[in-house]
Amino acid sequence: MVTIQKIPNRVLEIFSSSQAAIKQNSSSFYFAFSKLDKDQAYSIFVIYDYLRQIDDAADNHDRITFNKLIFWWETACNTNNIVINKTSNIADKVAYIFNHFSIDPKLMTDMIQGQLRDLNNIEINTLSELENYCYQVAGTVGCMIFCILSTELNEDNREAVVNVGIALQLTNILRDVHEDAMADRYFIPKQLLLKYNIPKKVLLESKPDIQTQSLLQYLGRLALSKYAETDVITNQILDRKGKLALELSINVYKKILTKLMKNNFVDLSKRVYVTPQEKSLLLLKTFSKHIK
């Protein structure tokens, strides 16, 4: 097992500015990973902060900001021995983290390709394209986080990490399908819309018909099948805090999916979320599982 040195406190102090971003934009994500040691938690927060900025720029078709963020990353990747100080941009911080935890830069390259799809509003035609998109924007992030929590990302467990990442993104898509449609963003493949005889404009309606509910349930079952690989991932993480944090973050998203499916997507305009009480119960169940 490879031992990774701690990130210096002066660097962590600079990283701490990203804590507010994740707390504001993803309370569930923050709830899970804030329980880690600072070097792991703050590293994940910085990566999330950077990816969130790219995602927002892509969704808003803000090419100037998008290109600036990518330029910063490409420049940082080609810089040896990055020194972090108060003037460092967010991509410098991410590159430092990638170097520190030996994260493959190709993961960021793949993620950017998925965000370019959003920036250019390229529609998804097939289920295979959807799964590849989910890998690009979420499976890659899962691999980044796994590398921070464990040094053991390999061919045996990488597929499981990617599959759970795909499940998380499918959950996002199912939760936001109506909101995205209202913003002219569509992630349900044309192939599936044709198969279920659903015009794309139906996704603009808050109360879906039976065919649409059936399609969304199908994608929900696909996501559940991929969530089933959660234990394959967590069993590879030896540190109890890391194991708990990762499983908790997955379980919170899985809870969103099961609530959507249980309600049969009856009102797509109502955002489904996990209540503080439900999060506490999930924390208790997950913690109990790992103290045995």
DOZA-494539 format. One line per field, with one value per residue (C-alpha): residue number from 1; residue in one letter; x, y, z. Coordinates in Angstrom, 2 decimals, padded with zeros to 5 digits, m for minus. Example, Ala and Ser with C-alpha at 12.3 -4.5 7.8 and 13.67 -1.06 7.14 Angstrom:
residues 2
k	c(1	2)
r	c(A	S)
xx	c(012.30	013.67)
yy	c(m004.50	m001.06)
zz	c(007.80	007.14)
END
This chain:
residues 292
k	c(1	2	3	4	5	6	7	8	9	10	11	12	13	14	15	16	17	18	19	20	21	22	23	24	25	26	27	28	29	30	31	32	33	34	35	36	37	38	39	40	41	42	43	44	45	46	47	48	49	50	51	52	53	54	55	56	57	58	59	60	61	62	63	64	65	66	67	68	69	70	71	72	73	74	75	76	77	78	79	80	81	82	83	84	85	86	87	88	89	90	91	92	93	94	95	96	97	98	99	100	101	102	103	104	105	106	107	108	109	110	111	112	113	114	115	116	117	118	119	120	121	122	123	124	125	126	127	128	129	130	131	132	133	134	135	136	137	138	139	140	141	142	143	144	145	146	147	148	149	150	151	152	153	154	155	156	157	158	159	160	161	162	163	164	165	166	167	168	169	170	171	172	173	174	175	176	177	178	179	180	181	182	183	184	185	186	187	188	189	190	191	192	193	194	195	196	197	198	199	200	201	202	203	204	205	206	207	208	209	210	211	212	213	214	215	216	217	218	219	220	221	222	223	224	225	226	227	228	229	230	231	232	233	234	235	236	237	238	239	240	241	242	243	244	245	246	247	248	249	250	251	252	253	254	255	256	257	258	259	260	261	262	263	264	265	266	267	268	269	270	271	272	273	274	275	276	277	278	279	280	281	282	283	284	285	286	287	288	289	290	291	292)
r	c(M	V	T	I	Q	K	I	P	N	R	V	L	E	I	F	S	S	S	Q	A	A	I	K	Q	N	S	S	S	F	Y	F	A	F	S	K	L	D	K	D	Q	A	Y	S	I	F	V	I	Y	D	Y	L	R	Q	I	D	D	A	A	D	N	H	D	R	I	T	F	N	K	L	I	F	W	W	E	T	A	C	N	T	N	N	I	V	I	N	K	T	S	N	I	A	D	K	V	A	Y	I	F	N	H	F	S	I	D	P	K	L	M	T	D	M	I	Q	G	Q	L	R	D	L	N	N	I	E	I	N	T	L	S	E	L	E	N	Y	C	Y	Q	V	A	G	T	V	G	C	M	I	F	C	I	L	S	T	E	L	N	E	D	N	R	E	A	V	V	N	V	G	I	A	L	Q	L	T	N	I	L	R	D	V	H	E	D	A	M	A	D	R	Y	F	I	P	K	Q	L	L	L	K	Y	N	I	P	K	K	V	L	L	E	S	K	P	D	I	Q	T	Q	S	L	L	Q	Y	L	G	R	L	A	L	S	K	Y	A	E	T	D	V	I	T	N	Q	I	L	D	R	K	G	K	L	A	L	E	L	S	I	N	V	Y	K	K	I	L	T	K	L	M	K	N	N	F	V	D	L	S	K	R	V	Y	V	T	P	Q	E	K	S	L	L	L	L	K	T	F	S	K	H	I	K)
xx	c(000.00	001.36	001.45	000.62	002.09	m000.29	m000.91	000.74	m001.59	m000.74	m002.05	m005.16	m005.92	m005.95	m008.07	m010.64	m012.27	m013.88	m015.71	m018.43	m019.05	m019.80	m021.85	m024.04	m024.39	m024.55	m025.56	m025.70	m022.16	m020.92	m022.78	m020.91	m017.38	m017.08	m016.48	m013.14	m009.72	m009.00	m006.48	m008.96	m012.09	m010.60	m009.06	m012.47	m014.06	m011.54	m012.13	m015.89	m015.58	m013.63	m015.92	m018.95	m017.58	m017.01	m020.48	m022.14	m020.24	m021.24	m024.91	m025.04	m023.15	m020.60	m017.73	m015.44	m015.51	m015.43	m012.37	m010.62	m011.13	m009.87	m006.87	m005.96	m006.09	m004.00	m001.42	m001.28	m000.85	002.26	003.78	006.27	006.25	003.18	003.45	000.12	m000.34	m003.16	m002.88	m003.24	m006.27	m008.66	m007.08	m003.64	m005.13	m006.69	m003.42	m001.62	m004.18	m003.83	m000.06	m000.32	m002.69	m001.31	m004.63	m004.57	m005.03	m006.92	m009.86	m010.09	m009.69	m012.62	m014.70	m014.09	m015.31	m018.64	m018.89	m018.16	m021.22	m023.29	m021.63	m022.49	m025.93	m025.33	m028.27	m027.85	m029.07	m028.56	m028.42	m024.75	m024.10	m025.97	m023.85	m020.67	m021.81	m022.56	m019.06	m017.54	m019.27	m019.67	m017.77	m014.55	m015.30	m015.90	m012.46	m010.88	m012.50	m011.59	m007.93	m008.06	m009.62	m007.58	m004.37	m005.87	m007.73	m007.09	m008.76	m010.56	m012.43	m012.37	m015.41	m017.39	m016.39	m017.45	m020.76	m021.69	m020.72	m023.07	m025.83	m025.30	m025.56	m028.64	m030.18	m029.40	m030.95	m034.12	m034.47	m033.98	m035.61	m038.37	m036.13	m033.56	m036.21	m037.45	m033.87	m033.69	m031.41	m032.34	m030.50	m033.04	m031.74	m033.76	m033.64	m035.58	m038.04	m038.87	m039.10	m041.62	m043.37	m042.71	m042.35	m039.52	m041.91	m043.69	m040.72	m041.78	m044.94	m044.77	m047.24	m045.92	m048.11	m047.88	m045.36	m043.05	m043.34	m042.45	m039.38	m038.20	m038.76	m036.67	m033.78	m034.28	m033.90	m030.76	m029.32	m030.23	m028.41	m025.28	m025.66	m025.47	m021.68	m021.28	m019.84	m017.22	m015.91	m016.17	m014.57	m011.40	m011.11	m009.28	m009.69	m012.99	m013.67	m013.17	m015.31	m018.10	m017.97	m018.05	m020.83	m022.85	m022.57	m023.74	m026.59	m027.93	m028.17	m029.63	m032.29	m033.23	m033.65	m035.76	m038.04	m038.49	m039.32	m041.63	m043.57	m043.58	m042.41	m045.96	m044.92	m041.62	m041.83	m041.35	m037.68	m037.03	m034.44	m033.31	m034.46	m032.05	m033.84	m033.40	m029.71	m029.23	m030.87	m028.68	m025.63	m026.66	m027.30	m024.04	m022.04	m023.58	m022.66	m018.98	m018.42	m019.18)
yy	c(000.00	003.43	006.05	009.59	012.52	015.07	018.32	021.23	023.29	026.52	024.90	023.58	027.10	028.27	025.27	026.08	028.76	025.99	024.66	027.31	026.47	022.81	023.60	025.98	023.96	020.41	020.01	016.22	016.04	018.31	016.31	013.16	014.38	017.01	014.11	013.25	014.43	017.94	016.99	014.61	016.72	020.00	018.31	016.94	020.35	022.07	019.58	019.95	023.75	023.69	021.19	023.15	026.29	024.41	022.86	026.24	027.80	024.93	025.02	028.79	028.56	030.97	030.18	032.90	031.54	027.93	028.50	030.42	027.56	025.00	027.18	027.48	023.69	023.01	025.56	024.07	020.55	021.68	023.35	021.44	021.77	023.95	026.25	027.12	030.62	033.12	034.17	030.61	030.08	027.18	025.05	025.41	023.99	021.08	020.31	020.32	017.79	015.61	015.53	014.91	011.94	010.66	011.13	010.42	013.75	011.83	011.75	015.54	015.35	012.94	015.09	018.18	016.30	015.70	019.35	020.38	018.36	020.51	023.72	022.95	021.55	018.27	015.92	012.31	009.74	006.32	004.70	003.95	007.64	008.47	006.06	007.46	011.01	009.94	008.46	011.68	014.07	011.80	008.52	010.48	012.41	009.16	007.97	011.25	010.96	007.28	008.15	010.62	008.04	005.04	004.31	001.14	002.28	m000.48	m002.35	m004.64	m001.88	000.99	m000.39	m000.46	003.13	004.23	002.36	003.98	007.35	006.65	005.80	009.13	011.07	009.14	010.14	013.78	013.47	011.84	014.36	017.35	016.07	018.71	021.56	020.69	020.52	023.97	025.20	023.42	020.70	017.12	014.02	011.29	009.56	010.02	006.23	005.72	008.51	006.80	003.38	004.65	006.85	010.04	013.42	015.44	018.27	015.98	016.47	020.11	019.00	018.70	015.79	012.98	010.45	006.67	006.17	008.81	007.35	003.93	005.33	007.12	003.97	002.03	004.48	004.33	000.54	000.91	003.28	000.91	m001.94	000.20	001.33	m002.39	m002.17	000.21	m002.49	m003.40	000.15	000.67	m002.69	m001.37	001.56	000.61	003.90	003.81	007.54	007.29	004.19	005.85	009.15	007.55	005.11	007.85	010.13	007.30	006.32	009.87	010.00	006.51	007.70	010.48	007.90	005.52	008.40	009.40	005.83	005.26	008.41	007.18	010.61	011.95	015.62	016.49	020.13	019.23	018.82	015.67	015.92	014.05	015.70	016.37	013.66	011.16	012.09	011.52	008.11	007.20	008.31	006.13	003.08	003.53	004.10	001.06	m001.09	m000.17	m000.47	m004.17)
zz	c(000.00	m001.02	001.75	000.58	002.48	003.96	002.09	003.95	006.14	004.28	001.07	002.80	004.04	000.41	m000.62	002.09	m000.08	m002.15	000.89	000.59	m003.08	m002.45	000.65	m001.36	m004.56	m003.26	000.36	m000.06	m001.44	001.34	003.98	002.96	002.30	005.03	007.43	005.84	006.99	005.70	003.02	001.40	002.00	000.79	m002.26	m003.22	m002.58	m004.88	m007.68	m007.23	m007.27	m010.54	m012.22	m011.06	m012.70	m015.96	m015.78	m015.18	m018.09	m020.38	m019.34	m019.83	m023.15	m021.71	m024.07	m022.72	m019.17	m020.38	m022.56	m019.77	m017.30	m019.80	m020.72	m017.04	m016.70	m019.81	m018.66	m015.17	m016.59	m018.43	m015.37	m013.27	m009.49	m009.09	m006.06	m004.46	m003.05	m002.66	m006.33	m007.67	m009.88	m009.36	m012.12	m010.50	m007.32	m009.21	m010.99	m007.61	m006.30	m009.39	m008.90	m005.17	m005.49	m008.83	m010.64	m014.39	m016.28	m018.99	m016.60	m016.86	m020.64	m020.84	m018.51	m020.63	m023.71	m021.98	m020.97	m024.55	m025.53	m023.18	m024.31	m027.93	m027.01	m028.88	m028.47	m027.42	m029.94	m028.34	m024.93	m025.55	m026.15	m022.94	m020.89	m022.44	m021.63	m018.05	m017.83	m019.12	m016.71	m013.66	m014.00	m014.41	m011.23	m009.39	m010.47	m009.32	m005.89	m005.59	m006.24	m003.33	m001.01	m002.16	m004.05	m005.52	m008.67	m011.20	m014.03	m011.57	m009.73	m012.25	m014.07	m010.83	m010.03	m013.51	m013.31	m010.01	m011.50	m014.40	m011.90	m010.14	m013.39	m014.48	m011.15	m011.88	m015.34	m014.01	m011.19	m013.51	m016.71	m016.74	m015.54	m018.20	m020.93	m019.95	m020.46	m023.85	m022.51	m023.37	m022.18	m022.92	m026.09	m029.29	m029.69	m026.45	m027.19	m030.48	m028.86	m026.30	m028.89	m026.93	m028.69	m027.15	m026.30	m023.79	m021.45	m021.17	m019.38	m015.61	m015.44	m017.66	m019.43	m018.93	m021.74	m020.31	m016.83	m018.24	m019.97	m016.83	m014.76	m017.28	m016.88	m013.12	m013.14	m015.26	m012.66	m009.81	m011.55	m011.61	m007.99	m007.14	m007.60	m004.65	m002.36	m004.97	m004.62	m000.88	m000.13	m001.82	000.58	003.76	005.62	007.52	007.10	003.35	003.11	005.10	003.20	m000.25	000.58	002.25	m000.79	m003.05	m000.72	m000.60	m004.39	m004.53	m002.07	m004.50	m007.25	m005.17	m004.12	m007.76	m008.76	m005.81	m006.77	m010.39	m011.62	m011.22	m011.06	m012.73	m011.67	m008.00	m007.15	m005.15	m002.41	000.68	003.89	006.78	008.76	005.92	005.64	009.35	009.09	006.12	008.08	011.01	008.79	006.87	010.04	011.72	008.72	008.98	012.73	012.77)
END
